[in-house]
Amino acid sequence: MGKNDFVSVEQISVGYGKTTVLDGLDLSIRKGEFVALLGSSGCGKTTLLRALAGFVKPDAGTIRVDGEDVTRLPPDRRGMALVFQSYALWPHMTVAQNIGYGLKLRGTPRAGIDRRVGELQELLGLAGLGSRKPTALSGGQRQRVALGRALAVDPSILLLDEPLSNLDARIRLKVRHDISALQKRLGITAVHVTHDREEAMVMADRIVILDAGRIAQQGAPEEVFNRPASPFVAAFMGAENVIALNGSVGGGRIAIDASDANAKAILPLDGRNLKSGGFEARFRTEGAQLIDDGMPVSEAVDALDLFGHVEAASYPGGAWRHSVRVGDDIMLIDAARPCAQGQAVRVRIPAKNLFLFNQQGRDSRPQPSSLNEGGAARVLEASHA
């Protein structure tokens, strides 16, 4: 455990039956840091959160908080509070009673409960709603009540289990800003589970991407987004267009061989650890431009040109999204104007928008697991109830 670490997860392993969900995972979190656990269903993110909270007992490893080993401590002795995806509010209680429930269990005097509940209602924009029942609130208001209940007990760590997934898109944008601003204002340490890439990017100081029970990459949002360490991370961060290339590495440059699907290109190595041979290239829909292949085209400089035909165009908002066939692959490319169906085009990807990896011999796109680890965790909890 480093001297600046507040939470330390050391070699944690968790399994359900014969299925390993967390596999010798290490993670350190600084005091006051907002960490987002990001990954597809079954990657282990919810299991890790529940292990931190004390609802899942690790098969191996240690969890420390501020230097204290809490691995075997019950949830109520860890100084943490968990905000559930489903809010888990008492329907027969008022807003004020829900927020103060944890304090009541602790035996806090009534005057102390009322004072703390009043502070939190004001802080969370719930002033004047204390006498309402949860059924009389909007989804965003209910989420704030759940957050207030968690904060009422002054936790040292706030755990958030996909708390925004039940909100509609417009409310979700506001509430995620509210939670992020509140976390920074209070200086509380937060661990947030989500499968939403944009949500993690906007809210977190650091993103931890999990894959099959291990950390695939972690870092500041802009670092993970712009410098993915693997094809899996690149795909998860939105670079889902993929094409196989061949070329050689030398002199700080990458020489891409021409083929039926692409033009010859010289690209900067840019510090990447690549070897000559086969490459897997990935890029985002907004990271390329479409050029009419029937028009005179200058040779690409520090960019890769692909040859294709437009199969379809649609307008999801902001730009036209084109489905372009390049060889046997289909690419999704955004452009300011629509191209006609069947039109021959060049797909030009600037080197800064192109993620290159040596071919690994397997499909590295994120795939849903047959085990939903959140559901498995709930089954395990029920079996010990």
VEXKOLKE-682777 format. One line per field, with one value per residue (C-alpha): residue number from 1; x, y, z. Coordinates in nm, 2 decimals, always signed. Example, Ala and Ser with C-alpha at 12.3 -4.5 7.8 and 13.67 -1.06 7.14 Angstrom:
2
i	(1 / 2)
c1	(+1.23 / +1.37)
c2	(-0.45 / -0.11)
c3	(+0.78 / +0.71)
***
This chain:
385
i	(1 / 2 / 3 / 4 / 5 / 6 / 7 / 8 / 9 / 10 / 11 / 12 / 13 / 14 / 15 / 16 / 17 / 18 / 19 / 20 / 21 / 22 / 23 / 24 / 25 / 26 / 27 / 28 / 29 / 30 / 31 / 32 / 33 / 34 / 35 / 36 / 37 / 38 / 39 / 40 / 41 / 42 / 43 / 44 / 45 / 46 / 47 / 48 / 49 / 50 / 51 / 52 / 53 / 54 / 55 / 56 / 57 / 58 / 59 / 60 / 61 / 62 / 63 / 64 / 65 / 66 / 67 / 68 / 69 / 70 / 71 / 72 / 73 / 74 / 75 / 76 / 77 / 78 / 79 / 80 / 81 / 82 / 83 / 84 / 85 / 86 / 87 / 88 / 89 / 90 / 91 / 92 / 93 / 94 / 95 / 96 / 97 / 98 / 99 / 100 / 101 / 102 / 103 / 104 / 105 / 106 / 107 / 108 / 109 / 110 / 111 / 112 / 113 / 114 / 115 / 116 / 117 / 118 / 119 / 120 / 121 / 122 / 123 / 124 / 125 / 126 / 127 / 128 / 129 / 130 / 131 / 132 / 133 / 134 / 135 / 136 / 137 / 138 / 139 / 140 / 141 / 142 / 143 / 144 / 145 / 146 / 147 / 148 / 149 / 150 / 151 / 152 / 153 / 154 / 155 / 156 / 157 / 158 / 159 / 160 / 161 / 162 / 163 / 164 / 165 / 166 / 167 / 168 / 169 / 170 / 171 / 172 / 173 / 174 / 175 / 176 / 177 / 178 / 179 / 180 / 181 / 182 / 183 / 184 / 185 / 186 / 187 / 188 / 189 / 190 / 191 / 192 / 193 / 194 / 195 / 196 / 197 / 198 / 199 / 200 / 201 / 202 / 203 / 204 / 205 / 206 / 207 / 208 / 209 / 210 / 211 / 212 / 213 / 214 / 215 / 216 / 217 / 218 / 219 / 220 / 221 / 222 / 223 / 224 / 225 / 226 / 227 / 228 / 229 / 230 / 231 / 232 / 233 / 234 / 235 / 236 / 237 / 238 / 239 / 240 / 241 / 242 / 243 / 244 / 245 / 246 / 247 / 248 / 249 / 250 / 251 / 252 / 253 / 254 / 255 / 256 / 257 / 258 / 259 / 260 / 261 / 262 / 263 / 264 / 265 / 266 / 267 / 268 / 269 / 270 / 271 / 272 / 273 / 274 / 275 / 276 / 277 / 278 / 279 / 280 / 281 / 282 / 283 / 284 / 285 / 286 / 287 / 288 / 289 / 290 / 291 / 292 / 293 / 294 / 295 / 296 / 297 / 298 / 299 / 300 / 301 / 302 / 303 / 304 / 305 / 306 / 307 / 308 / 309 / 310 / 311 / 312 / 313 / 314 / 315 / 316 / 317 / 318 / 319 / 320 / 321 / 322 / 323 / 324 / 325 / 326 / 327 / 328 / 329 / 330 / 331 / 332 / 333 / 334 / 335 / 336 / 337 / 338 / 339 / 340 / 341 / 342 / 343 / 344 / 345 / 346 / 347 / 348 / 349 / 350 / 351 / 352 / 353 / 354 / 355 / 356 / 357 / 358 / 359 / 360 / 361 / 362 / 363 / 364 / 365 / 366 / 367 / 368 / 369 / 370 / 371 / 372 / 373 / 374 / 375 / 376 / 377 / 378 / 379 / 380 / 381 / 382 / 383 / 384 / 385)
c1	(+0.00 / +0.15 / +0.17 / -0.09 / -0.34 / -0.66 / -0.82 / -0.60 / -0.72 / -0.45 / -0.47 / -0.85 / -1.00 / -1.37 / -1.56 / -1.91 / -1.90 / -1.64 / -1.65 / -1.37 / -1.51 / -1.21 / -0.87 / -0.59 / -0.69 / -0.49 / -0.62 / -0.53 / -0.75 / -0.64 / -0.84 / -1.09 / -1.05 / -1.35 / -1.28 / -1.51 / -1.51 / -1.60 / -1.67 / -1.92 / -2.16 / -1.97 / -1.63 / -1.63 / -1.70 / -2.01 / -1.85 / -1.55 / -1.78 / -1.97 / -1.64 / -1.54 / -1.88 / -1.86 / -2.15 / -1.92 / -1.64 / -1.32 / -1.17 / -0.83 / -0.67 / -0.69 / -0.89 / -0.75 / -0.90 / -0.67 / -0.43 / -0.68 / -0.76 / -1.14 / -1.15 / -1.36 / -1.54 / -1.92 / -2.06 / -2.17 / -1.82 / -1.64 / -1.73 / -1.88 / -2.22 / -2.37 / -2.61 / -2.81 / -2.91 / -3.28 / -3.26 / -3.40 / -3.61 / -3.87 / -4.20 / -4.39 / -4.14 / -4.12 / -3.82 / -3.69 / -3.74 / -3.56 / -3.26 / -3.24 / -3.29 / -2.93 / -2.89 / -3.19 / -3.04 / -2.73 / -2.93 / -2.87 / -3.09 / -3.39 / -3.26 / -2.94 / -3.13 / -3.35 / -3.05 / -2.86 / -3.16 / -3.23 / -2.87 / -2.88 / -3.22 / -3.09 / -2.76 / -2.94 / -3.21 / -3.48 / -3.59 / -3.96 / -4.00 / -3.93 / -4.29 / -4.34 / -4.33 / -4.09 / -4.39 / -4.46 / -4.11 / -3.94 / -3.67 / -3.40 / -3.55 / -3.56 / -3.19 / -3.11 / -3.29 / -3.09 / -2.77 / -2.88 / -2.94 / -2.59 / -2.43 / -2.62 / -2.40 / -2.08 / -1.92 / -1.55 / -1.62 / -1.92 / -2.00 / -2.23 / -2.37 / -2.49 / -2.71 / -2.81 / -2.91 / -3.29 / -3.31 / -3.40 / -3.13 / -3.21 / -3.23 / -2.92 / -2.70 / -2.80 / -2.78 / -2.43 / -2.31 / -2.48 / -2.31 / -1.97 / -1.99 / -2.11 / -1.83 / -1.57 / -1.74 / -1.74 / -1.40 / -1.54 / -1.38 / -1.61 / -1.61 / -1.87 / -1.97 / -2.10 / -2.11 / -2.16 / -1.83 / -1.94 / -2.07 / -1.73 / -1.54 / -1.75 / -1.76 / -1.44 / -1.09 / -0.97 / -1.12 / -1.05 / -1.15 / -1.21 / -1.20 / -1.26 / -1.18 / -0.86 / -0.77 / -0.72 / -0.62 / -0.65 / -0.58 / -0.72 / -1.02 / -0.83 / -0.54 / -0.75 / -0.95 / -0.66 / -0.40 / -0.58 / -0.34 / -0.51 / -0.76 / -1.01 / -0.98 / -0.98 / -1.30 / -1.46 / -1.37 / -1.56 / -1.30 / -1.51 / -1.42 / -1.15 / -0.94 / -0.64 / -0.32 / +0.03 / +0.35 / +0.70 / +0.84 / +1.17 / +1.32 / +1.04 / +0.78 / +0.53 / +0.52 / +0.17 / +0.17 / -0.09 / -0.37 / -0.71 / -0.86 / -0.61 / -0.34 / +0.02 / +0.09 / +0.37 / +0.26 / +0.46 / +0.54 / +0.46 / +0.62 / +0.40 / +0.55 / +0.49 / +0.67 / +0.67 / +0.40 / +0.02 / -0.16 / -0.51 / -0.61 / -0.91 / -1.07 / -1.39 / -1.68 / -1.59 / -1.22 / -1.23 / -1.34 / -1.51 / -1.37 / -1.54 / -1.31 / -1.41 / -1.25 / -0.87 / -0.73 / -0.39 / -0.18 / -0.24 / +0.03 / +0.04 / -0.29 / -0.44 / -0.67 / -0.92 / -1.12 / -1.49 / -1.85 / -2.13 / -2.41 / -2.64 / -2.66 / -2.87 / -2.89 / -2.87 / -2.81 / -2.51 / -2.36 / -2.46 / -2.36 / -2.25 / -2.22 / -1.92 / -1.81 / -1.43 / -1.33 / -1.52 / -1.56 / -1.83 / -1.72 / -1.94 / -1.82 / -1.96 / -1.96 / -2.11 / -2.30 / -2.46 / -2.31 / -2.52 / -2.58 / -2.32 / -2.08 / -1.71 / -1.53 / -1.20 / -1.21 / -0.92 / -0.80 / -0.54 / -0.26 / -0.36 / -0.71 / -0.58 / -0.50 / -0.26 / -0.19 / +0.00 / -0.25 / -0.33 / -0.51 / -0.84 / -1.14 / -1.06 / -1.40 / -1.59 / -1.83 / -2.11 / -2.04 / -2.27 / -2.25 / -2.40 / -2.18 / -2.42 / -2.69 / -2.45 / -2.36 / -2.72 / -2.77 / -2.47 / -2.60 / -2.94 / -2.78 / -2.61 / -2.91)
c2	(+0.00 / +0.33 / +0.62 / +0.82 / +0.53 / +0.55 / +0.23 / -0.07 / -0.38 / -0.64 / -0.96 / -1.00 / -1.31 / -1.39 / -1.68 / -1.80 / -2.18 / -2.27 / -1.93 / -1.68 / -1.33 / -1.14 / -1.28 / -1.15 / -0.79 / -0.50 / -0.15 / +0.16 / +0.47 / +0.80 / +0.99 / +1.22 / +1.05 / +0.97 / +0.63 / +0.49 / +0.11 / +0.06 / -0.26 / -0.48 / -0.71 / -0.99 / -0.81 / -0.80 / -0.44 / -0.49 / -0.78 / -0.56 / -0.29 / -0.54 / -0.68 / -0.33 / -0.29 / -0.62 / -0.80 / -1.04 / -1.23 / -1.27 / -1.61 / -1.46 / -1.12 / -0.82 / -0.49 / -0.21 / +0.13 / +0.39 / +0.11 / -0.10 / -0.45 / -0.46 / -0.78 / -0.97 / -0.68 / -0.66 / -0.38 / -0.16 / -0.14 / -0.03 / +0.34 / +0.31 / +0.38 / +0.22 / +0.39 / +0.11 / +0.11 / +0.06 / +0.34 / +0.09 / +0.36 / +0.27 / +0.34 / +0.40 / +0.65 / +1.02 / +1.18 / +1.30 / +0.96 / +0.78 / +1.02 / +0.99 / +0.62 / +0.53 / +0.79 / +0.65 / +0.30 / +0.44 / +0.59 / +0.95 / +1.19 / +1.33 / +1.68 / +1.56 / +1.37 / +1.66 / +1.90 / +1.66 / +1.58 / +1.95 / +2.02 / +1.74 / +1.83 / +2.19 / +2.05 / +1.81 / +2.04 / +1.86 / +2.15 / +2.15 / +1.79 / +1.63 / +1.52 / +1.35 / +0.98 / +0.84 / +0.76 / +1.14 / +1.22 / +1.21 / +0.97 / +1.23 / +1.34 / +0.98 / +0.94 / +1.24 / +1.10 / +0.77 / +0.98 / +1.18 / +0.87 / +0.75 / +1.08 / +1.12 / +0.88 / +1.07 / +0.77 / +0.79 / +0.61 / +0.65 / +0.35 / +0.40 / +0.09 / +0.22 / +0.48 / +0.66 / +0.37 / +0.40 / +0.77 / +0.90 / +1.06 / +1.43 / +1.38 / +1.15 / +1.43 / +1.67 / +1.42 / +1.29 / +1.66 / +1.70 / +1.39 / +1.49 / +1.85 / +1.73 / +1.47 / +1.74 / +1.99 / +1.74 / +1.59 / +1.24 / +0.93 / +0.77 / +0.45 / +0.44 / +0.13 / +0.20 / +0.05 / +0.40 / +0.53 / +0.89 / +0.88 / +0.76 / +1.01 / +1.31 / +1.21 / +1.04 / +1.15 / +0.81 / +0.53 / +0.16 / -0.06 / -0.43 / -0.73 / -1.08 / -1.00 / -0.81 / -0.45 / -0.39 / -0.03 / +0.26 / +0.63 / +0.97 / +0.98 / +1.16 / +0.92 / +0.61 / +0.77 / +0.89 / +0.62 / +0.28 / +0.01 / -0.28 / -0.35 / -0.43 / -0.10 / +0.09 / -0.09 / -0.02 / +0.35 / +0.37 / +0.27 / -0.01 / +0.03 / -0.23 / -0.34 / -0.58 / -0.43 / -0.54 / -0.33 / -0.28 / -0.07 / +0.12 / +0.46 / +0.58 / +0.52 / +0.25 / +0.17 / +0.02 / -0.20 / -0.13 / -0.38 / -0.40 / -0.23 / +0.04 / +0.26 / +0.26 / +0.48 / +0.61 / +0.67 / +0.80 / +0.53 / +0.78 / +0.57 / +0.27 / -0.07 / -0.24 / -0.50 / -0.55 / -0.79 / -0.79 / -0.50 / -0.45 / -0.09 / +0.08 / +0.42 / +0.59 / +0.70 / +1.06 / +1.00 / +0.97 / +1.17 / +1.06 / +1.16 / +1.10 / +0.85 / +0.99 / +1.33 / +1.40 / +1.32 / +1.43 / +1.16 / +1.12 / +1.26 / +1.09 / +0.93 / +0.61 / +0.58 / +0.30 / +0.22 / +0.15 / +0.20 / +0.36 / +0.11 / +0.34 / +0.68 / +0.80 / +1.11 / +1.04 / +1.41 / +1.63 / +1.45 / +1.19 / +0.84 / +0.62 / +0.25 / +0.19 / -0.15 / -0.18 / -0.52 / -0.77 / -0.52 / -0.26 / +0.08 / +0.34 / +0.69 / +1.03 / +1.32 / +1.66 / +1.58 / +1.26 / +1.04 / +0.85 / +0.48 / +0.29 / +0.58 / +0.50 / +0.67 / +0.69 / +0.67 / +0.89 / +0.84 / +1.09 / +0.91 / +1.08 / +0.91 / +0.57 / +0.30 / +0.04 / -0.29 / -0.61 / -0.87 / -1.10 / -1.38 / -1.33 / -1.11 / -0.83 / -0.65 / -0.63 / -0.92 / -0.98 / -1.26 / -1.55 / -1.47 / -1.15 / -1.08 / -0.84 / -1.11 / -1.37 / -1.14 / -1.11 / -1.49 / -1.53 / -1.27 / -1.45 / -1.78 / -1.63 / -1.44)
c3	(+0.00 / -0.11 / +0.14 / -0.06 / -0.09 / +0.11 / -0.03 / -0.12 / -0.30 / -0.30 / -0.50 / -0.46 / -0.62 / -0.62 / -0.78 / -0.81 / -0.83 / -1.09 / -1.25 / -1.16 / -1.16 / -1.00 / -1.07 / -0.84 / -0.89 / -0.74 / -0.71 / -0.51 / -0.46 / -0.32 / -0.06 / -0.22 / -0.56 / -0.79 / -0.96 / -1.22 / -1.27 / -1.64 / -1.83 / -2.00 / -1.82 / -1.65 / -1.63 / -1.25 / -1.17 / -0.96 / -0.78 / -0.69 / -0.56 / -0.35 / -0.22 / -0.11 / +0.06 / +0.24 / +0.07 / -0.11 / +0.07 / -0.14 / -0.19 / -0.15 / -0.11 / +0.12 / +0.13 / +0.34 / +0.42 / +0.56 / +0.65 / +0.83 / +0.70 / +0.65 / +0.44 / +0.69 / +0.85 / +0.81 / +0.59 / +0.88 / +1.02 / +0.70 / +0.70 / +0.35 / +0.21 / -0.10 / -0.34 / -0.52 / -0.89 / -0.78 / -0.51 / -0.25 / -0.08 / +0.18 / +0.01 / +0.34 / +0.46 / +0.37 / +0.21 / +0.55 / +0.71 / +0.43 / +0.45 / +0.83 / +0.84 / +0.89 / +1.16 / +1.34 / +1.34 / +1.50 / +1.78 / +1.69 / +1.89 / +1.71 / +1.70 / +1.54 / +1.28 / +1.19 / +1.16 / +0.94 / +0.72 / +0.68 / +0.57 / +0.31 / +0.17 / +0.11 / -0.03 / -0.27 / -0.39 / -0.19 / +0.03 / +0.09 / -0.02 / +0.32 / +0.38 / +0.04 / -0.02 / -0.29 / -0.52 / -0.54 / -0.66 / -1.01 / -1.08 / -1.04 / -0.70 / -0.58 / -0.68 / -0.47 / -0.17 / -0.21 / -0.22 / +0.08 / +0.28 / +0.20 / +0.28 / +0.61 / +0.80 / +0.69 / +0.51 / +0.44 / +0.10 / -0.12 / -0.34 / -0.64 / -0.82 / -1.16 / -0.98 / -1.30 / -1.52 / -1.44 / -1.53 / -1.87 / -2.08 / -2.00 / -1.63 / -1.63 / -1.77 / -1.49 / -1.20 / -1.30 / -1.30 / -0.95 / -0.81 / -0.95 / -0.82 / -0.48 / -0.45 / -0.52 / -0.29 / +0.00 / -0.08 / -0.04 / -0.19 / -0.45 / -0.65 / -0.93 / -1.13 / -1.48 / -1.83 / -1.98 / -2.12 / -2.14 / -1.78 / -1.66 / -1.87 / -1.74 / -1.37 / -1.28 / -1.20 / -1.30 / -1.51 / -1.44 / -1.73 / -1.63 / -1.86 / -1.74 / -1.37 / -1.44 / -1.50 / -1.87 / -1.83 / -1.58 / -1.60 / -1.64 / -1.88 / -2.16 / -2.13 / -2.16 / -2.44 / -2.65 / -2.57 / -2.53 / -2.43 / -2.61 / -2.89 / -2.62 / -2.45 / -2.79 / -2.88 / -2.54 / -2.57 / -2.90 / -3.16 / -3.30 / -3.67 / -3.73 / -4.02 / -4.06 / -4.22 / -4.29 / -4.27 / -4.12 / -3.84 / -3.85 / -3.81 / -3.59 / -3.87 / -3.97 / -4.34 / -4.42 / -4.72 / -5.00 / -5.05 / -5.22 / -4.92 / -4.84 / -4.99 / -4.89 / -4.60 / -4.38 / -4.02 / -3.72 / -3.46 / -3.18 / -2.91 / -2.97 / -2.90 / -3.24 / -3.45 / -3.82 / -3.95 / -3.91 / -3.74 / -3.61 / -3.68 / -3.50 / -3.52 / -3.41 / -3.64 / -3.59 / -3.64 / -4.02 / -4.32 / -4.64 / -4.98 / -5.31 / -5.48 / -5.82 / -5.75 / -5.77 / -5.43 / -5.29 / -5.13 / -4.76 / -4.53 / -4.18 / -4.26 / -4.38 / -4.68 / -4.72 / -5.03 / -5.00 / -5.11 / -4.92 / -4.84 / -4.64 / -4.47 / -4.17 / -3.96 / -3.58 / -3.52 / -3.56 / -3.85 / -4.12 / -4.03 / -4.32 / -4.34 / -4.57 / -4.70 / -4.71 / -4.84 / -4.62 / -4.34 / -4.26 / -4.12 / -3.96 / -4.06 / -3.97 / -4.23 / -4.25 / -4.57 / -4.69 / -4.96 / -5.21 / -5.18 / -5.39 / -5.41 / -5.42 / -5.14 / -4.96 / -4.59 / -4.46 / -4.10 / -3.97 / -3.78 / -3.45 / -3.47 / -3.57 / -3.30 / -3.41 / -3.24 / -3.34 / -3.43 / -3.13 / -3.31 / -3.14 / -3.16 / -2.91 / -2.92 / -2.59 / -2.57 / -2.32 / -2.08 / -2.02 / -1.65 / -1.54 / -1.24 / -1.07 / -1.08 / -0.96 / -0.67 / -0.57 / -0.58 / -0.36 / -0.11 / -0.10 / -0.03 / +0.28 / +0.40)
***
